[in-house]
Amino acid sequence: MILRSKYLICTPTDTIENGAVAINNDGTIEAAGPFGEVKRAHSGKIIDRHDEILCPGFINAHAHLGLTALKDTITDKPPFFDWLHQVATHLETWSDDDYFDSAMAGVSLNLAGGATTVVEICNNTETANALQLSGIRKYLLFEVIGFDPNLLEICKGRLEKRRAVFREEALLHTGVAPHAPYSVGQDLLVFCRDKAMERDQVLSIHLAESPEEAEFVQKGTGAIKTFKQKVGFPADDWSGANVSPVQYVSDLGLLGRHTLLVHCNYLSDEDIARMADSEATAVYCPRSHQYFDHPVHPLPRLLDAGVPVALGTDSLASNEGLSMLDEMKFVRSRFPELEDETILALGTTTGARALGAAGQIGILRKGAYADVISVRPGDGQGAVSRLLGDGSEVTMNMTGGRILFDSHAGEKNRTVT
């Protein structure tokens, strides 16, 4: 099969006019380049996307697809820990089927928004089952929560059981997601670190998300302590570590090249320097960040310091949609000083690096997976500008050589031969 279009974006800084991608039967890319060259060297059906843009599929570096059905269920816009309590209360009434259907709906929205890879935080088996059955490329990171040392062995056993059930394959990888430094005790954080390291897997943790988190980690006081008592966390003797959340998890050895530090809304210069030294990746969830009315995200400071930054959608409990293209457009509107190529890298190559998949996803090159999207161009000059411009829209999503979403399905003039 050959995909052809007016523009081919191979990487954020490499665009070819009248480009094409030749795809092998095993779902990898055989060639990517000028259409004439690709057509002469490779045979097969040609699918012409006409004036659209072929681009590497986006990488959603932080998602809770299992919460998709929570859209419009949270009243008003409560403070963060009241919001968290509302989420937990809704989920208490859910069945296994509810989680499964919710996750499947989330996959569909991700595909339509251009994501070919999603990093899903799994806190139940049915969400993982749904993603396993889907065609999207997925990283299932099993969430761990437990601050009480007396529950350490129970939490360990639950994680090991989930890791044993889901075996890795081309479209499925697993990892570990200790929830946050206020909800996972020190010994359990270290256990999660060790389990991720023994298989060279991704570790993700919500970090520096709120001022309340910083107060709890530093002093053991404040709204989080009250929240934990309210929702029934066992009492603990935590009195604070007298350091920032970033330094706290760094001192425990959690920061590394395949660590995703999710949100990172409140960071000191020292925190950013520590992150840069560690090569950990910050994950910015733009529209979720806006939902909670946080101050302007430190994205420019992170990039200036050399911290890798990827993007995520979070969930529909705190976001109006699950489109990665819309997340990048939001970043473009919020940070107009950033180059379009930089923004595209946030949604492609940076995430691939963090997942240990550089050169395999987030790029259109020979040997990479055929994770390709087609986008109707918006306003602007140049392919990347028009990809992120007003009016652009994802029209096709191919993951691993299979077309999983196509708004033009059935149009005869799309197939040339």
C-alpha positions in Angstrom: 0.0 0.0 0.0 1.1 3.6 -0.8 -0.3 6.7 0.9 0.1 9.9 -1.1 -0.7 13.5 -0.2 0.2 17.1 -1.1 2.4 17.3 2.1 4.3 14.6 3.9 5.7 15.5 7.3 8.4 12.9 8.1 9.5 14.7 11.3 8.6 18.1 12.7 11.5 19.7 10.8 11.4 17.6 7.6 8.5 18.1 5.1 8.2 16.9 1.5 5.7 18.3 -1.0 3.8 15.6 -3.1 5.1 12.9 -0.7 4.2 9.3 -0.1 4.6 6.5 2.3 5.0 2.8 1.2 3.7 0.4 3.8 4.8 -3.3 4.3 2.4 -6.1 5.1 3.8 -6.3 8.6 2.7 -2.7 9.5 6.1 -1.0 9.1 7.2 1.7 6.7 9.1 0.5 3.6 9.8 4.0 2.3 8.9 7.7 2.8 9.7 10.4 0.3 8.7 12.1 -2.9 5.7 10.4 -4.5 7.5 9.7 -7.8 10.4 8.0 -6.2 8.2 5.9 -3.9 5.9 4.9 -6.7 8.7 3.8 -9.0 10.4 1.7 -6.3 7.3 0.1 -4.7 4.1 -1.5 -6.0 0.7 -1.8 -4.4 -2.6 0.0 -4.1 -2.3 3.8 -3.9 -4.5 5.7 -1.6 -4.5 9.4 -2.5 -5.2 11.8 0.3 -5.1 14.7 -2.3 -4.5 18.1 -0.7 -4.2 16.7 2.8 -1.1 16.4 5.1 0.3 13.0 6.0 2.0 13.2 9.4 3.3 10.9 12.1 0.5 9.8 14.5 0.4 11.7 17.7 1.5 10.3 21.1 -0.9 10.9 23.9 1.5 10.7 26.9 -1.1 10.8 29.6 -4.7 9.5 29.5 -7.4 8.1 31.6 -9.6 6.6 28.9 -11.4 4.6 31.5 -13.0 7.9 32.7 -14.4 8.9 29.4 -18.0 8.4 30.4 -17.5 11.0 33.2 -17.9 13.8 30.7 -20.3 16.5 32.0 -20.9 14.6 35.3 -18.7 16.9 37.5 -20.8 19.8 38.9 -19.4 23.3 38.3 -15.6 23.5 38.6 -14.8 22.5 42.2 -11.4 22.8 43.9 -9.1 20.0 42.9 -9.6 17.7 45.8 -13.4 18.2 45.8 -13.2 17.3 42.1 -11.2 14.2 42.9 -13.8 13.2 45.5 -16.6 13.7 43.0 -14.8 11.4 40.5 -14.3 8.7 43.1 -18.0 8.9 44.2 -19.2 8.5 40.6 -16.9 5.5 40.0 -18.2 3.7 43.1 -21.4 3.0 41.1 -19.7 1.7 37.9 -19.8 -1.9 36.8 -17.1 -3.7 34.8 -19.1 -3.1 31.6 -19.2 0.7 32.4 -15.4 0.8 32.6 -15.0 -1.3 29.4 -17.5 0.8 27.4 -16.0 4.1 28.7 -12.5 3.1 27.7 -13.6 2.0 24.2 -15.3 5.4 23.7 -12.1 7.0 24.7 -10.1 5.0 22.2 -12.5 6.2 19.4 -12.1 9.8 20.4 -8.3 9.5 20.5 -8.2 8.0 17.0 -10.4 10.7 15.6 -8.1 13.3 17.3 -4.9 11.9 15.7 -3.4 9.8 18.4 -1.9 6.5 17.3 -0.3 5.8 20.7 -1.8 6.3 24.1 -0.3 6.0 27.5 -3.2 4.9 29.7 -3.2 4.9 33.5 -5.1 1.7 34.3 -6.6 1.3 37.7 -8.9 -1.6 36.8 -8.8 -4.7 34.6 -11.7 -3.9 32.3 -10.1 -0.7 31.1 -7.0 -2.7 30.2 -9.1 -5.3 28.5 -10.7 -2.7 26.4 -7.5 -1.2 25.2 -6.0 -4.6 24.6 -8.8 -5.4 22.2 -8.5 -2.1 20.4 -6.2 -1.4 17.4 -4.5 1.7 18.9 -0.9 1.4 20.1 -1.1 1.4 23.9 1.1 1.6 26.9 -0.8 0.2 29.9 0.6 1.7 33.1 -0.9 0.0 36.1 -1.8 2.5 38.7 -0.7 1.9 42.3 -2.2 3.7 45.3 -1.3 3.0 48.9 0.2 5.2 51.6 -0.3 2.9 54.6 2.8 0.7 55.2 0.4 -2.0 56.5 -1.0 -2.4 53.0 2.3 -2.6 51.2 2.2 -6.3 50.5 -1.4 -6.1 49.2 -0.5 -3.3 46.8 2.6 -5.2 45.6 0.5 -8.3 44.9 -2.1 -6.4 43.0 0.5 -4.9 40.7 2.3 -8.2 40.1 -1.0 -9.9 39.2 -1.9 -7.2 36.6 1.6 -7.3 35.1 1.4 -11.1 34.7 -2.0 -11.0 32.8 -1.0 -8.5 30.1 1.8 -9.7 27.9 3.8 -7.3 25.8 3.4 -7.3 22.0 3.9 -4.9 19.1 0.8 -2.8 20.0 0.9 -3.4 23.7 3.4 -2.4 26.3 3.1 -2.3 30.1 4.5 -0.1 32.8 3.9 1.2 36.3 2.1 4.3 37.5 2.4 5.1 41.2 -0.4 7.7 41.5 1.3 10.6 43.3 3.7 11.3 46.2 0.7 12.0 48.5 -1.1 8.8 47.8 1.8 6.3 47.6 4.1 5.6 50.5 7.9 5.7 50.3 8.4 1.9 50.3 5.8 1.4 47.6 7.3 4.1 45.5 10.6 2.4 45.7 9.0 -0.9 44.8 7.4 0.7 41.7 10.7 2.1 40.7 12.4 -1.3 41.0 9.6 -3.1 39.0 9.9 -0.6 36.2 13.7 -0.8 36.1 13.8 -4.6 36.1 12.0 -4.6 32.7 13.2 -1.2 31.5 9.6 0.0 31.5 7.9 3.4 31.6 7.1 4.8 35.1 4.5 7.6 35.3 3.6 9.7 38.3 1.4 12.8 38.9 3.8 15.4 40.2 3.8 19.0 41.2 0.2 19.2 40.3 -1.0 21.6 43.0 0.1 23.8 45.9 -1.6 21.4 48.2 0.6 18.6 47.1 3.7 20.7 47.8 2.4 21.5 51.3 1.6 17.8 52.1 5.0 16.6 50.9 6.9 19.3 52.7 4.9 19.5 56.0 2.3 16.7 56.1 -0.5 19.3 56.5 -3.2 21.0 54.6 -6.1 20.1 52.2 -4.6 16.7 51.2 -4.5 15.5 54.8 -8.1 16.5 55.2 -9.1 14.9 51.9 -7.4 11.6 52.8 -9.3 11.5 56.1 -12.6 12.3 54.2 -12.3 9.5 51.7 -11.2 6.9 54.2 -7.4 6.6 53.8 -5.9 4.9 56.9 -4.4 7.3 59.4 -0.7 7.7 59.0 2.1 9.5 60.9 3.5 11.4 57.8 4.9 14.7 59.0 6.5 15.8 55.7 9.9 15.5 54.0 10.7 19.2 54.0 11.5 19.1 50.3 9.6 19.8 47.1 7.7 17.0 45.4 10.2 16.8 42.6 13.2 16.5 45.0 11.2 14.0 47.1 10.8 11.5 44.2 14.2 12.3 42.9 15.8 11.4 46.2 13.9 8.0 46.0 15.4 7.3 42.6 12.3 7.7 40.5 13.6 10.1 38.0 15.1 8.6 34.8 15.0 8.6 31.0 11.7 6.6 30.9 10.0 8.5 33.7 6.9 10.6 32.9 6.3 13.4 35.4 2.7 14.3 34.7 1.4 17.9 35.0 4.4 19.7 36.6 2.3 22.8 37.1 4.3 24.2 40.1 8.0 24.1 39.7 10.9 26.0 41.2 14.1 26.7 39.2 15.8 24.1 41.3 13.1 21.5 40.4 13.5 22.2 36.7 17.3 21.9 36.9 16.9 18.6 38.7 14.5 17.3 36.0 16.9 18.4 33.3 19.8 16.5 34.9 17.7 13.4 35.2 16.4 13.3 31.6 12.9 12.6 32.9 10.0 13.8 30.7 7.5 16.4 31.8 4.0 15.7 30.5 1.8 18.8 30.1 -1.9 18.3 29.8 -2.9 21.7 28.3 -6.7 21.9 28.5 -6.9 20.0 31.8 -4.4 22.5 33.2 -6.8 25.3 32.0 -9.8 23.5 33.5 -8.4 23.9 37.0 -7.4 27.5 36.5 -3.7 26.9 37.3 -1.3 29.8 36.7 0.5 29.8 33.3 2.3 26.5 32.8 6.1 26.6 33.1 6.4 25.0 29.6 8.8 27.7 28.2 11.0 27.4 31.2 11.1 23.7 30.9 12.0 23.8 27.2 14.7 26.5 27.8 16.3 24.3 30.4 16.4 21.3 28.1 13.7 19.3 29.9 11.8 17.0 27.4 8.1 17.8 27.4 5.4 15.6 25.9 1.6 16.3 25.8 -1.4 14.4 27.2 -5.2 14.8 27.2 -5.9 13.6 30.7 -9.6 12.6 30.9 -13.0 14.0 30.0 -13.6 14.6 33.7 -11.3 17.6 33.3 -11.2 18.2 29.6 -13.7 19.0 26.9 -12.2 16.6 24.4 -9.6 13.9 23.8 -8.1 15.2 20.5 -4.3 15.5 20.5 -4.5 17.9 17.6 -6.7 20.2 19.7 -4.2 20.0 22.5 -1.4 21.2 20.2 -3.6 24.0 18.9 -4.3 25.1 22.4 -0.6 25.2 23.2 -0.1 27.2 20.0 -2.7 29.8 21.1 -1.4 29.9 24.7 2.3 30.1 23.8 2.6 32.0 20.5 6.3 32.4 21.0 6.9 28.7 20.4 7.6 27.6 16.8 5.1 25.3 15.2 7.8 22.6 14.8 8.5 22.7 18.5 4.8 22.2 19.3 4.6 19.3 16.9 7.6 17.6 18.5 5.7 17.8 21.9 3.1 15.5 20.4 5.4 13.2 18.5 9.1 12.7 18.9 9.4 13.7 22.5 6.8 11.2 23.6 8.5 8.5 21.5 11.8 9.1 23.2 10.3 9.0 26.7 8.6 5.6 25.9 11.9 4.2 24.6 10.5 4.1 21.1 12.5 6.8 19.3 12.7 5.9 15.6 9.8 3.5 15.9 6.8 5.9 16.5 6.3 9.6 16.1 8.3 9.6 12.9 7.7 8.6 9.2 10.9 6.8 8.1 11.9 3.4 6.7 11.7 0.8 9.4 9.3 2.8 11.7 5.8 1.6 12.5 3.2 2.7 9.9 1.5 5.0 12.4 0.2 7.7 10.0 -2.5 10.3 10.1 -4.0 12.4 7.4 -5.1 16.0 8.2 -7.2 18.4 6.2 -5.0 21.6 6.3 -6.1 24.7 8.1 -5.0 28.3 7.8 -1.3 29.1 7.6 1.8 29.0 5.5 3.7 25.7 5.2 2.7 22.2 6.1 3.3 22.3 9.9 1.7 25.7 10.2 -1.4 24.5 8.3 -1.4 21.2 10.3 -1.9 23.3 13.5 -3.9 26.1 11.9 -7.5 27.1 12.4 -9.8 24.7 10.6 -7.4 21.7 10.4 -9.0 18.3 11.0 -7.9 14.7 11.3 -9.5 12.7 8.5 -7.6 9.4 8.8 -5.8 7.4 11.4 -3.6 4.4 10.5 -1.9 2.5 13.3 0.5 -0.4 12.5 -0.6 -0.3 8.9 -4.3 -0.6 9.6 -6.7 2.2 9.0 -8.7 2.6 12.2 -10.5 5.8 11.4 -11.3 7.4 8.0 -13.9 10.2 7.6 -13.6 9.6 3.8 -14.3 5.9 4.0 -16.1 4.8 0.9 -15.1 7.6 -1.4 -14.0 5.9 -4.6 -11.7 8.6 -5.8 -9.4 8.1 -2.9 -8.0 4.9 -4.3 -5.9 5.4 -7.5 -5.1 1.8 -8.3 
